[in-house]
């Protein structure tokens, strides 16, 4: 599983856990809904850490909490 896909899936899992939709996540995070939906799009080329931080703030979690999952731990190292 690739990093971008893992990030998108993690945000969807968190939204489902909290009981909100991507539009609500955008509102809580102070980003546009198009930013959230483009982040969820598998064709997206980049996801900026500042966007991830804002979305985490909207969910009231830290970056450490966001990335502290077995899915992220299982990703292969990008540098070879």
C-alpha positions in Angstrom: 0.0 0.0 0.0 1.4 3.4 -0.9 1.8 6.3 1.5 -0.8 8.6 -0.1 -3.4 5.8 -0.1 -2.6 5.0 3.5 -3.0 8.7 4.5 -6.4 8.9 2.7 -7.6 5.7 4.3 -6.5 6.9 7.7 -8.5 10.1 7.4 -11.5 8.2 6.2 -11.3 5.8 9.2 -11.0 8.8 11.6 -13.9 10.5 10.0 -16.0 7.4 10.3 -14.9 6.9 13.9 -15.9 10.5 14.8 -19.0 10.3 12.7 -18.3 13.1 10.3 -18.0 13.5 6.5 -15.1 15.0 4.6 -17.0 18.3 4.3 -17.2 18.5 8.1 -13.5 17.7 8.4 -12.7 20.5 6.0 -14.8 23.0 8.1 -13.2 21.9 11.3 -9.8 22.1 9.8 -10.1 25.5 8.1 -9.4 24.0 4.7 -11.6 23.9 1.6 -13.7 20.9 0.9 -11.9 20.6 -2.4 -8.6 20.2 -0.6 -10.0 17.3 1.5 -11.6 15.6 -1.5 -8.4 16.0 -3.6 -6.4 14.5 -0.8 -8.7 11.5 -0.9 -8.3 11.1 -4.7 -5.9 8.3 -5.5 -4.6 10.3 -8.6 -3.3 13.1 -6.3 0.4 13.6 -6.8 1.2 15.2 -3.4 -0.1 15.6 0.0 1.6 18.3 2.0 2.4 17.8 5.7 0.9 21.2 6.5 -2.5 19.9 5.1 -2.2 16.8 7.2 -1.4 18.9 10.2 -4.5 21.1 9.7 -6.7 18.0 9.2 -5.3 16.5 12.4 -6.0 19.7 14.2 -9.5 19.6 13.0 -9.8 16.1 14.4 -8.1 17.2 17.6 -5.3 14.7 17.3 -1.5 15.0 17.1 0.6 14.1 14.1 2.1 11.3 16.2 -1.3 9.9 16.9 -2.2 10.1 13.2 0.9 8.2 12.1 1.0 5.8 15.0 -0.7 2.8 13.3 0.3 -0.6 12.0 -0.6 0.5 8.5 2.1 3.2 8.5 4.6 1.0 10.3 4.1 -1.6 7.5 5.0 0.7 4.7 8.2 -0.1 2.9 11.0 2.4 3.2 11.0 4.9 0.2 14.8 5.4 0.1 16.8 2.5 -1.3 
